[in-house]
């Protein structure tokens, strides 16, 4: 595998993936899709993909931890983080 074919480091993959998803999110909003519909569809897509890869029980266990993580602001982005490139 050449250096060009090497996968990006995990932190760079996460940043790139989030940037691409947020751009698609903004595109959907600009085309008239409600934010709630985009959010619901994104969660559905993420969960179905994760279940396909990990199975129902591991994903259910992960989701069971979400209330505490949400309350601890793990999913809260500041405006600066949300739109930085």
MDTraj code that builds the backbone (N, CA, C; nanometers):
import mdtraj as md
import numpy as np

residues = "UNK UNK UNK UNK UNK UNK UNK UNK UNK UNK UNK UNK UNK UNK UNK UNK UNK UNK UNK UNK UNK UNK UNK UNK UNK UNK UNK UNK UNK UNK UNK UNK UNK UNK UNK UNK UNK UNK UNK UNK UNK UNK UNK UNK UNK UNK UNK UNK UNK UNK UNK UNK UNK UNK UNK UNK UNK UNK UNK UNK UNK UNK UNK UNK UNK UNK UNK UNK UNK UNK UNK UNK UNK UNK UNK UNK UNK UNK UNK UNK UNK UNK UNK UNK UNK".split()
xyz = np.array([
    [0.0854, -0.1176, 0.0000],
    [0.0000, 0.0000, 0.0000],
    [0.0895, 0.1233, 0.0000],
    [0.0665, 0.2114, -0.0942],
    [0.1459, 0.3326, -0.1015],
    [0.0965, 0.4330, 0.0009],
    [0.1764, 0.5367, 0.0240],
    [0.1380, 0.6408, 0.1196],
    [0.0098, 0.7102, 0.0748],
    [-0.0092, 0.7237, -0.0584],
    [-0.1294, 0.7866, -0.1109],
    [-0.2542, 0.7035, -0.0810],
    [-0.2388, 0.5697, -0.0749],
    [-0.3515, 0.4804, -0.0502],
    [-0.3782, 0.4591, 0.0990],
    [-0.2880, 0.5048, 0.1844],
    [-0.3028, 0.4834, 0.3280],
    [-0.4254, 0.5582, 0.3787],
    [-0.5026, 0.4951, 0.4674],
    [-0.6197, 0.5654, 0.5218],
    [-0.5763, 0.6840, 0.6069],
    [-0.6643, 0.7814, 0.6155],
    [-0.6383, 0.8968, 0.7004],
    [-0.6363, 0.8533, 0.8458],
    [-0.5635, 0.9248, 0.9293],
    [-0.5707, 0.8972, 1.0733],
    [-0.7154, 0.9131, 1.1207],
    [-0.7512, 0.8417, 1.2268],
    [-0.8896, 0.8395, 1.2744],
    [-0.9454, 0.9782, 1.3027],
    [-0.8669, 1.0650, 1.3658],
    [-0.9187, 1.1982, 1.3983],
    [-0.9472, 1.2783, 1.2716],
    [-0.8641, 1.2618, 1.1683],
    [-0.8885, 1.3312, 1.0417],
    [-1.0105, 1.2738, 0.9704],
    [-1.0295, 1.1417, 0.9800],
    [-1.1484, 1.0796, 0.9216],
    [-1.2748, 1.1345, 0.9864],
    [-1.2736, 1.1462, 1.1191],
    [-1.3908, 1.1977, 1.1903],
    [-1.4204, 1.3412, 1.1492],
    [-1.3166, 1.4246, 1.1407],
    [-1.3362, 1.5641, 1.1026],
    [-1.3901, 1.5751, 0.9607],
    [-1.3337, 1.4973, 0.8688],
    [-1.3778, 1.5005, 0.7301],
    [-1.5211, 1.4497, 0.7177],
    [-1.5510, 1.3386, 0.7833],
    [-1.6862, 1.2829, 0.7776],
    [-1.7876, 1.3827, 0.8313],
    [-1.7588, 1.4453, 0.9454],
    [-1.8512, 1.5418, 1.0033],
    [-1.8701, 1.6607, 0.9107],
    [-1.7622, 1.7094, 0.8510],
    [-1.7734, 1.8236, 0.7595],
    [-1.8617, 1.7883, 0.6400],
    [-1.8434, 1.6702, 0.5826],
    [-1.9232, 1.6277, 0.4676],
    [-2.0701, 1.6132, 0.5066],
    [-2.0953, 1.5531, 0.6217],
    [-2.2335, 1.5355, 0.6673],
    [-2.2995, 1.6703, 0.6939],
    [-2.2285, 1.7629, 0.7584],
    [-2.2858, 1.8944, 0.7855],
    [-2.3133, 1.9710, 0.6570],
    [-2.2291, 1.9540, 0.5562],
    [-2.2537, 2.0183, 0.4268],
    [-2.3795, 1.9605, 0.3620],
    [-2.3960, 1.8282, 0.3678],
    [-2.5168, 1.7647, 0.3126],
    [-2.6397, 1.8100, 0.3907],
    [-2.6247, 1.8228, 0.5214],
    [-2.7336, 1.8685, 0.6082],
    [-2.7785, 2.0077, 0.5636],
    [-2.6832, 2.0974, 0.5466],
    [-2.7149, 2.2341, 0.5036],
    [-2.7789, 2.2342, 0.3652],
    [-2.7344, 2.1474, 0.2773],
    [-2.7920, 2.1363, 0.1439],
    [-2.9382, 2.0940, 0.1536],
    [-2.9668, 1.9960, 0.2372],
    [-3.1055, 1.9511, 0.2551],
    [-3.1919, 2.0643, 0.3092],
    [-3.1409, 2.1382, 0.4072],
    [-3.2162, 2.2511, 0.4622],
    [-3.2442, 2.3553, 0.3546],
    [-3.1440, 2.3828, 0.2713],
    [-3.1611, 2.4849, 0.1670],
    [-3.2605, 2.4414, 0.0603],
    [-3.2868, 2.3094, 0.0528],
    [-3.3837, 2.2593, -0.0444],
    [-3.5230, 2.2427, 0.0171],
    [-3.5386, 2.2865, 0.1414],
    [-3.6701, 2.2879, 0.2029],
    [-3.7012, 2.1732, 0.2973],
    [-3.6040, 2.0882, 0.3255],
    [-3.6268, 1.9802, 0.4203],
    [-3.6132, 2.0380, 0.5617],
    [-3.7048, 2.0026, 0.6497],
    [-3.6989, 2.0559, 0.7860],
    [-3.5795, 1.9965, 0.8610],
    [-3.5281, 2.0726, 0.9549],
    [-3.4147, 2.0258, 1.0356],
    [-3.4510, 1.8981, 1.1110],
    [-3.5738, 1.8900, 1.1591],
    [-3.6172, 1.7709, 1.2318],
    [-3.6170, 1.6473, 1.1429],
    [-3.6576, 1.6628, 1.0155],
    [-3.6598, 1.5507, 0.9222],
    [-3.5166, 1.5084, 0.8874],
    [-3.4281, 1.6042, 0.8703],
    [-3.2884, 1.5719, 0.8414],
    [-3.2280, 1.4973, 0.9597],
    [-3.2537, 1.5466, 1.0801],
    [-3.1993, 1.4832, 1.2001],
    [-3.2516, 1.3411, 1.2157],
    [-3.3799, 1.3239, 1.2009],
    [-3.4401, 1.1916, 1.2139],
    [-3.3840, 1.0953, 1.1106],
    [-3.3704, 1.1422, 0.9873],
    [-3.3168, 1.0580, 0.8802],
    [-3.1703, 1.0240, 0.9040],
    [-3.0938, 1.1189, 0.9552],
    [-2.9521, 1.0939, 0.9828],
    [-2.9355, 0.9909, 1.0939],
    [-3.0155, 1.0031, 1.1992],
    [-3.0084, 0.9053, 1.3084],
    [-3.0484, 0.7677, 1.2580],
    [-3.1559, 0.7605, 1.1794],
    [-3.2004, 0.6333, 1.1238],
    [-3.0899, 0.5701, 1.0389],
    [-3.0295, 0.6499, 0.9498],
    [-2.9235, 0.5983, 0.8627],
    [-2.8042, 0.5493, 0.9441],
    [-2.7663, 0.6258, 1.0456],
    [-2.6522, 0.5874, 1.1287],
    [-2.6806, 0.4578, 1.2043],
    [-2.7976, 0.4492, 1.2641],
    [-2.8301, 0.3295, 1.3421],
    [-2.8407, 0.2056, 1.2539],
    [-2.9042, 0.2172, 1.1369],
    [-2.9151, 0.0995, 1.0509],
    [-2.7784, 0.0523, 1.0045],
    [-2.6882, 0.1462, 0.9753],
    [-2.5535, 0.1090, 0.9346],
    [-2.4768, 0.0441, 1.0492],
    [-2.4884, 0.1003, 1.1682],
    [-2.4188, 0.0444, 1.2837],
    [-2.4708, -0.0943, 1.3184],
    [-2.6022, -0.1134, 1.3103],
    [-2.6600, -0.2454, 1.3378],
    [-2.6104, -0.3471, 1.2358],
    [-2.6010, -0.3054, 1.1110],
    [-2.5500, -0.3955, 1.0070],
    [-2.4067, -0.4392, 1.0386],
    [-2.3257, -0.3480, 1.0910],
    [-2.1849, -0.3781, 1.1184],
    [-2.1615, -0.4462, 1.2530],
    [-2.2363, -0.4059, 1.3565],
    [-2.2086, -0.4532, 1.4925],
    [-2.3154, -0.5441, 1.5522],
    [-2.4366, -0.5388, 1.4972],
    [-2.5458, -0.6171, 1.5517],
    [-2.6349, -0.5339, 1.6416],
    [-2.7540, -0.5855, 1.6651],
    [-2.8533, -0.5103, 1.7401],
    [-2.8162, -0.4889, 1.8868],
    [-2.7709, -0.5935, 1.9544],
    [-2.7448, -0.5806, 2.0982],
    [-2.6328, -0.4807, 2.1296],
    [-2.5161, -0.4867, 2.0616],
    [-2.4127, -0.3869, 2.0913],
    [-2.4587, -0.2433, 2.0645],
    [-2.5378, -0.2237, 1.9598],
    [-2.5871, -0.0889, 1.9306],
    [-2.6898, -0.0465, 2.0357],
    [-2.7761, -0.1388, 2.0773],
    [-2.8725, -0.1068, 2.1829],
    [-2.8006, -0.0673, 2.3114],
    [-2.6927, -0.1371, 2.3446],
    [-2.6164, -0.1026, 2.4653],
    [-2.5528, 0.0350, 2.4513],
    [-2.5011, 0.0664, 2.3325],
    [-2.4409, 0.1973, 2.3101],
    [-2.5455, 0.3076, 2.3247],
    [-2.6615, 0.2865, 2.2632],
    [-2.7675, 0.3870, 2.2678],
    [-2.8191, 0.4061, 2.4105],
    [-2.8159, 0.3021, 2.4911],
    [-2.8611, 0.3126, 2.6299],
    [-2.7760, 0.4114, 2.7093],
    [-2.6539, 0.4364, 2.6650],
    [-2.5646, 0.5309, 2.7327],
    [-2.5861, 0.6753, 2.6864],
    [-2.6641, 0.6960, 2.5822],
    [-2.6812, 0.8292, 2.5254],
    [-2.7375, 0.9335, 2.6206],
    [-2.8371, 0.9029, 2.7039],
    [-2.8891, 1.0103, 2.7896],
    [-2.7808, 1.0775, 2.8749],
    [-2.6958, 0.9992, 2.9374],
    [-2.5891, 1.0579, 3.0192],
    [-2.4894, 1.1353, 2.9328],
    [-2.4559, 1.0808, 2.8182],
    [-2.3609, 1.1479, 2.7294],
    [-2.4181, 1.2791, 2.6774],
    [-2.5475, 1.2801, 2.6462],
    [-2.6123, 1.4034, 2.6004],
    [-2.6115, 1.5067, 2.7123],
    [-2.6449, 1.4628, 2.8329],
    [-2.6456, 1.5548, 2.9474],
    [-2.5057, 1.6077, 2.9789],
    [-2.4019, 1.5320, 2.9425],
    [-2.2635, 1.5750, 2.9633],
    [-2.2089, 1.6543, 2.8453],
    [-2.2964, 1.6928, 2.7536],
    [-2.2638, 1.7795, 2.6386],
    [-2.1685, 1.7171, 2.5379],
    [-2.1601, 1.5841, 2.5350],
    [-2.0701, 1.5205, 2.4389],
    [-2.1124, 1.5425, 2.2939],
    [-2.2392, 1.5717, 2.2708],
    [-2.2890, 1.5903, 2.1352],
    [-2.3198, 1.7365, 2.1044],
    [-2.2823, 1.8255, 2.1943],
    [-2.3084, 1.9673, 2.1756],
    [-2.1868, 2.0323, 2.1102],
    [-2.2105, 2.0886, 1.9913],
    [-2.1033, 2.1581, 1.9206],
    [-2.1223, 2.3079, 1.9344],
    [-2.0126, 2.3770, 1.9532],
    [-2.0223, 2.5227, 1.9509],
    [-2.0354, 2.5653, 1.8054],
    [-2.0832, 2.6846, 1.7826],
    [-2.0946, 2.7347, 1.6461],
    [-1.9598, 2.7330, 1.5733],
    [-1.8520, 2.7639, 1.6433],
    [-1.7195, 2.7666, 1.5822],
    [-1.6802, 2.6266, 1.5339],
    [-1.7025, 2.5233, 1.6161],
    [-1.6674, 2.3872, 1.5777],
    [-1.7546, 2.3370, 1.4645],
    [-1.8819, 2.3755, 1.4653],
    [-1.9770, 2.3238, 1.3695],
    [-1.9432, 2.3647, 1.2265],
    [-1.8943, 2.4843, 1.2090],
    [-1.8761, 2.5332, 1.0730],
    [-1.7313, 2.5617, 1.0373],
    [-1.6369, 2.5142, 1.1163],
    [-1.4966, 2.5338, 1.0797],
    [-1.4574, 2.4295, 0.9772],
    [-1.3715, 2.4676, 0.8870],
    [-1.3300, 2.3748, 0.7811],
    [-1.1860, 2.3369, 0.7969],
])
top = md.Topology()
chain = top.add_chain()
for i, resn in enumerate(residues, 1):
    res = top.add_residue(resn, chain, resSeq=i)
    for name in ("N", "CA", "C"):
        top.add_atom(name, md.element.get_by_symbol(name[0]), res)
traj = md.Trajectory(xyz[None], top)
